[in-house]
């Protein structure tokens, strides 16, 4: 798979053209020439890069046109092929901006400025990605190296800064496709790698077909002599397409076992009074909704209309009233738990002992003994649940006054006993992080407590459900997603949706699900596949740089 480049027809590279001939001189002349030609990249490649980002966007929920993810990767690769590292970086940034702005549109609910800034910051991670693709595309076997670079980009983006922002990874577009089972082998990074590899192979096939068509366009007398060469030029395309088929077919052969001890569970979605940030000011109404839904569940169980659950899960922010210090909140929660008669995982906000910060807790509430073990969210959201550089930013952006106190960071795993099983609890944003979910996969069931009211009826709740589906396969665990306003769901260990709620309605979901103990290969390998693939991409960049320097010296 040696590199082949598409022809560049920009005016600056036409044979025999004098640089700048007939063009206005000076700064404005250069600007006008740049606008006409599309800069160093040229308009065809610039538009191709933008199209790549726009095509990747609908691969994600709620649109779910999943094949468009590798197609978008292929278009970006074609745009970057044959360009310098600097031009490749710029083209990838354009693709990133065209992708992140629509895929993160739900962030606009907290302000259009925050949405655009976050999207452009995420697009900036594509700068080294594009530069790296431009470099490694000069090496044999370049579809493999370009795919490894995508893993490296996501590794950095998911860690730096402030713990990173791993939303909208390529893997999260492939949560119900033939690539999904690969998550049980190498986690989300392996799914990202294979998605990008398919894109690279498609790009390689397109280059080979373009080369063959160029041969056929030669004069008849030359074409006869070149017929064998034309046919040989199509061999790489056939090999690439066969490799795509092997990757897709291989996923279908990976087993996703679902057996396990059956446990009857209930997920409660109490709903919130109305959309928007103001719902936090209606704390008692939100708590009352979840208390009421649990009492109704108990009534339906006593009437024989529903099987009695062995455990119940409430969402994040089900009680923004601290049950340890607010007697009314304690009494309401305790009454609901006693009525259903089984342990309930209660999402609540509590004060730290010094009163300076807030803890986002999942509390195991027993019908006999009351509140017991608990998990504190370990990865609070920067600029949402805590404010870096508080003294400076609050003076510049008045909206940050809505975060009067920072959320404390938990320091221990969310594996806790809840009724007859051990659960692994993560809260909201944490489901996007490999490490946080892997750490609690020792539990028999996984739980995602979330509060999506601010982002309701945007793309973000279905994207979060998609992440949960991938995590279920990755760790071979049933996942219970409890959301204050939706989407709440029960996901089987093979990623299948057992049940789900609509948004902004009260809902209770009850089902018998398998509680499992077996570990997946992904659990055992941990971070190793991600680091190995990222280092593979870095090694390819180093090899490409060394090769380029060697060629310059000859």
N, C-alpha and C positions, 0 to 999 in steps of 0.2 A: 504494500500500500504506500508507494512512494508519492510524494506530494505532486499534485497537479493544480494549477491555478486557473481561474477563470480569466478571460482576456480583460484587460483594463483599457477602456476607450476614452478616458478622461483627456481633455484637450492638452494637458501638460505632458502627456506621454505619447502623443501622436508622432510618428516618425517624420522627421524633417521640420518639425515645428520649432521655431526659435522661442526660448523661454520668455514669456511676457510680451511676445511680439504683438503689436497693435493694441495692447491693453493699457489703460490709464496707469500712470505712475503714482507713487506715494502711498500713504497709509490707506486712503479711501479706495485707491485703485486695487490694492491687494485685497481689501474687504470685498469689493465688487467681484473680483475674480474668484475669491473663495466662495461667495454665494452662488455664482454661476456654475462652478465646478463641484460644489459640495466639499470643498476643502481637500485635504490630502487623500481622504478616503474616496471621494467622488460620490455623486448623488446616488447612483445605483446601489453601491454598497451601504451607504448611509440609510437609505430606505429599506434595504434588506435587513439591516440590523434592527431597525424600529419594528419592522414586520415580525421579526423573530420574537421580540418581547411581547408584542400584542398577541401572537399566536400561543405563547406559553400561558398567558393569563386564563383563557377559558378552559384550560386543562384542569384547573382547580375548581373545587366546589364554589358556588352551587351549580355551575354550568356542567362540569364533569366531562368535557370532551377530552378524555385522558390521552388519546394518541397525539394530540397537538403538542404535548410536552417534548417528546423527542423530535418532532418536526421543527419546533422552535429552536431547539438546540442545533439541529442540522442547518437551519438558515443562518444562525449566528456564526456557525463554523465556516460556512461558505463566504459570508461577508468578510471574515477575518483572514481567510487563507491568502497567503502571498503578500500580506501587508506587513509593515514594520510593527514592532512591539508597541510603539507609541500610538500608531493608528489603530491597532487592534484593541488597545485599552479604551480609546475613545468610542469605538464602535460598540464595544461591550457595555460601556456606561450608558449609551443611548438605548441599547436593548434592555438593560436593567431598569432604566427609568420608565420605559414603555411597559414593562412588566409590573413593577412594584406599585406604580401609581394606581392602576385599576384593581390589582389583587388585594391591596390594603385599603380599599375605599371605606371600609367600615370604621377606620380610625378617624374619618372626617367627622364622626359624631361628637368628638371632643374638640374639634376645631380644624378648619381646612389648612391652617398653617402647620399644625403638628403633623397632619397627614402627609402633606407635600414634603416637609423637611425629613420626616422619617423615611419616606419612599426614596428620596434622593440619597440619603445616607446609606440605605441598603443598596442602592444602585452603585454607590462608590466601591463596594466590595467586588463589583464586576470589573473594575479597572485592572487589577493584577490578573484576574481570570482571562480577560481579553488579550493582555500582553503575553501571558503564558501560552495561550492557544496559538497566537501568531508565531511564537518561537518553536513550540514542539511540533507544529504542523510541517516543519521541514524534515522531521525524522521519519524513518520507516515505521509503520505500525501506529501512525499518529492518532487514529480514533481511540486507542486505548489510553494514550497519554492525555488527550484532551478530556476524556471522561474522568480520569483521576484528578485533574485540576478542578473539576466541578466539586468533587468531594472536599478538596482542600479549601475551596472558597467557602463552602458551608461549614467546615470545621472552624474557620476563623470567625465567620459571621455569627456563629452560634456561641461564641465565647468572649468576644471583644467588641466594644467595651462594656462595662457594667454587667458582665455575665452573658452578653450577646443577645441576639434576637433571631432565633432559628425558625421563624415563621416562613411559610411559602418555600420550603425546600422542595427540590424536584421529587423526592420520595413521597411527599405528602399529596402529590397529584396522582399517585399510583396505588391507591388504597383499596381498589376493587378491580384489579387487572391481573393478567398472568404474571406480572412482576411481583405482586404482593407477597407470595409465599417465600420469596428470597429473603424477606425480612427476618424469618425464623433462622436463617443461616448467618447473616452478617448485619442484621439490623437495618435501620433507615439508610446508613451510608452505602451499603451494598445496593439497595434499591436505587438510590441516586446515581451511583456509578453505572448501573446497567441501563437506566433511562438515558443518561448522557452518552453511553456507549452506542446505543441504538441510533441516537441522533448523529454521532460521528460516523457510524457505518453508512447511514443514509446519505450523509454529505459526501463520503468517499465514493459511493455508488453514483451519485449525481455527477461528480467530477469525471469518473470513468466514462459515463454515458456521453458527457459533453465532449470528451476527447475523441470518442468514436464518431460522433456526429461531425466533428471538425474534419476528420479524415474523409468521411463520405462526401463532404462539400467540395473536395478537390476536383480539378478537371477530370474528365472521363479517362484520358490516357494515363493519368497518375492513379486514378481510383482503382483501375484494374490491377495495377501492381501492388496496391496497398490493401487489397481485400483481406488477405490473411492477417495483416497488422491491425486492421479495423476489428476483425473478430477477436484477436488477442486482447485488444483494448477493452473489450466488454467482459473479459474474465474477472478482473477485480470487482466489477459491479455485481456479477453473479456470486462471487465469494462473499462480498459484504452482505448481500441480501440473504444468503444462506446462513450467515452468522446471526443476522437478526432473527431469522426463524428458529435457530438453535436456542438463542437466549429466551425467546418467548415460549417455545415448546418446553424448555427445561423447567420453567416456572410451574408449568402444569403438572410436572411429575413429582414435585416436592409435596410430601404429605403434610396436612395441617390437622393433626388429631384433635378431637373435641371431647374425648371421653373424660370422665371425672365424677366424683361423688356429687349427686344432685343436691343442690341447696336452693330453697325458695327465698327469693329476695324481693324487696320492694324499693322503688325509687320514687321519691315524692318531689313534685314540682308545684310549689304553692302559688307561684305567679307574683307579680308586683302590681301596685296600683296603676302605674302608667309608665310610658317610655321616658328615657332620658336620665341625665345625671341627678335630677331632683329626687329620684326614688329613694336615695339614701337618707333623705330628710323624713321619710315616712317609715321609719324603722319598725314601729309597732305594728303597722298594717302588714308589712312583709312577714314578720314573725307570726302574727295572727293567721295569715293565709296558710302557712305551713302547719301550724297547730291544728287548724280546722281540717285541712286535707288529711292529716294523720288520724284525727278522730273519725272522719268519714271512712277511711280505710278500715279502722277497727269495727265500725258498724257493719260494713259490707262483709267482713270476715265472720262476724257473729251470725249474720244472716245467711251464711253459706254461699254467698255470691262470689267470693274470692278465697283462694287458698291462704291459710295463715302464713305470713312470711316468717323466716327465722332471723332476719335482720332487715333493718330499714336504713336508707341513706337519704339525708337531707343535703341540700346544696350549700355551697359557699354563701355567706351573707344571709343565711336563713334567719339568723338573729344578729342584728347589729346592736342590740342591747346586750351588754355584758351580763350573762346569767350568774356570774359569781358575785356581782355587786348590785344587780337589779332584781329585787325580790319578785316583782311581777313577771319578769322574763323567766326566772327560775321556775316559778310555779306553773306557768303556762307550758313550758317545755316538759317538765316532769309529769304533768297531768296527761299530756299527749302520749308520752313514752309508756306510762303505766297503763293507759287505755289499750294500746296495741300489744303490750305485754312482752315485747322483745327488745333487745338493744337497738338503739338508734344512733347513727353517726350524725352529729349536729354540727353544721357550719356556723361559727359564731365569731364575732370580733370581741376581743377582750383586751383590757389594759395590762401593760406590763406592771410588775410590782412597784416600780418607781413612778408609774403614771406618765412617763414621758413619751412612750411609744405605744403602738397598737399591735396586737398579735392576731393573725388570721389563723384560726384554729379549726381543726376537725376534732370534735370531742365525742368519745364513746360514752353514751348515756345509758345506764342500765336501769331497768324498771324498778329494781329493788334497792340498788346502792347509789343511784344518781350519777353525776358526772365522774368519770374516772380517767383512763388514759387519754392522751390527746396528741395531735400532731400540729406543729406550727409551720406554716408555709416557709420553705427555705429559700425560695427564689422570688421575693417580691418584685413587682414591676417598677423599673426606674422611671421617674417622671409621672408615675401613676399611683404607686403605693409608697414610694419614698422619693425624696428629692435630692439628687446630688447637687452640690454647690448651692445649697438652700439660700444662704445669705445674699448671694449675688442674684440668683434667678428670680427670687420673689420680688426684688426691686424692679426687674426688667419686664416680667410677665405676670400681670395681676392674676391670671387664671390659676397660677400655682398656689394662690391662697386657699384653694379648695383642698389642698393637702396640708392641713394645719399641723399634723404630726406624722412622722415617718412610721412605717410598719417595721417591726423587728424581724430579723431573720432567724428562722428556726435552726437548730443545730443537731437534730437527730432524725433518723429515718421514720417514714410514716407507716411502718409495719406494726399493726395493732390487732389484738383479738377483738372480734365483733361477733357475738353469738357463737355459732359452732365452727367458725373459720377464722383464719388470719387474713386481714385485708392489707393491701398496700395502697396508701392514700397519697394522691398528689392533688394540688389545688390549682385549678384554672390554667394559667399560663405555663405551669410546670410540665404539662403533658407534651409540650414541644421539645423538651430537653431530654436527650437520650439518657444522660447520667441519672437524673432524678427518677425517671420511670424505671430504669434498670435496677436501681438501688432498692426499690420496693417490690420488685417482681418476685421476691421470695414469698410473698403472701399468696394465698390460694385464689383470691380474687383481687382485681385492681379496681380502684375507685378514683373517679375524677369529679371533684366538687368544684362547681364553677358558677359564676354569676355573669350572665351575658346581657343583662337588661340594658346597659348603656349601648351595646352594639347590636341590639335586637333588629331583626329583619335586614341585616346586612350580610355580607359574605363570610364574616368571621365565625359565627356559630357553626355553620356547616363545615367550614374548614377545620374547626376544632374537633368535630365529630369524626372527620376523615382521619385526623391524627390518632384519635382513639382506636379507630379500626385497624390502623397499621400497628399500633402498639399491641393490640390483642394478638395479632399473628406473630409479631416479633417475640413476644414472651409466652405465647400459648396460654393466655389467661382470659377469662371472662372479664369484661370491663363494664362497670356501672357508672354512667355519666349522669350526675344530678345537677340540674341548672335551675336557678330561681325562676326564670321566665322561659326556658327552653334554649336549646334543644336538649332534652333529657333522653337517654337511650340506654338500652341493654345490648351489649355487643358480645357475640359468641367468640370463643378462642380462635376460630378460623376467620374472623373478621366479618362474619355474617351479622346483619342487623336483626336481632330477635324482636325488638320493639323500640319505638321512638315516639316522642310527643311532638305536638305542634308548638309553635311559639306563642307566648302571651295568653296561655290558657292554663287553668289549674289541671294537673294531670297526676295520676298515680299509675305506675307500671309495675306489675307483679309477674314474675316468671320463675320457673325452675331452671337453674343453670348449673353447669359443671364446675366444681371447685377442684382445681388441679394442683399437683405438686411437682410434676416432671418439668425439668428445665430444658430450654431450647439451646441449640448450638450458639445462637446469638447471646444468650445469657452467659454461657461459659466463656465465650471469646471476649466479651466486653468491648472495650474501645479499640482493641487490636485491629480489626478490619478497617476502621476509619483512619487510624494513623498510618497503617500500611499503605492504603490507597493514596492518602495525601502525600506521603513521602515518595511514592512512586511518581506522582506528578511533579514534585519538586526535583527529583532526580532527573526526570526528562527535561525540565527547564535547564538544569545545569549542563546536561549533555548537549542540548541545542546551543547553549551559549559557548561551550567549549568548541563545538564543531564549527560554529560561525567564526570564532576567533582564529581557529586553525586554517580555515579557508581563506581568510583575509591575509594570513601570513604567507600563503603559498603564491 
